[in-house]
Amino acid sequence: MLGLGFQELLIILIIIMVLFGASRLPELGKGMGSFLRNFKKATSEPEEIDVTPNKEAKDSSKTKDS
C-alpha cells in the first residue's frame, strides 16, 4: 500500500487525531466518503447532451413569427 508500513500509518493516524481531534474524525470520514462516491459517479457517467438551440434555429423561428 504505497510503500507505507504499519508504523508509518500509525504515526499518520496519531498526527491526524492530534490535528482534528477524535470527535471530528467521523465527520471527516463521512465527507471523504461522499466526495469519493460523487467523484466516481461523475467520472463514470456519460457526458451530458448539449440541448441549446443553434443559431440557425433561432433565426428561422424569428422569421416564422414575424
Secondary structure as the mmCIF struct_conf table of DSSP 4:
data_model
#
loop_
_struct_conf.conf_type_id
_struct_conf.id
_struct_conf.beg_label_comp_id
_struct_conf.beg_label_asym_id
_struct_conf.beg_label_seq_id
_struct_conf.end_label_comp_id
_struct_conf.end_label_asym_id
_struct_conf.end_label_seq_id
TURN_TY1_P TURN_TY1_P1 LEU A 2 GLY A 3
HELX_RH_AL_P HELX_RH_AL_P1 PHE A 6 PHE A 20
TURN_TY1_P TURN_TY1_P2 ALA A 22 ARG A 24
HELX_RH_AL_P HELX_RH_AL_P2 LEU A 25 SER A 44
BEND BEND1 GLU A 45 GLU A 45
HELX_LH_PP_P HELX_LH_PP_P1 PRO A 46 ILE A 49
HELX_LH_PP_P HELX_LH_PP_P2 THR A 52 ASN A 54
HELX_RH_AL_P HELX_RH_AL_P3 LYS A 55 ASP A 65
#
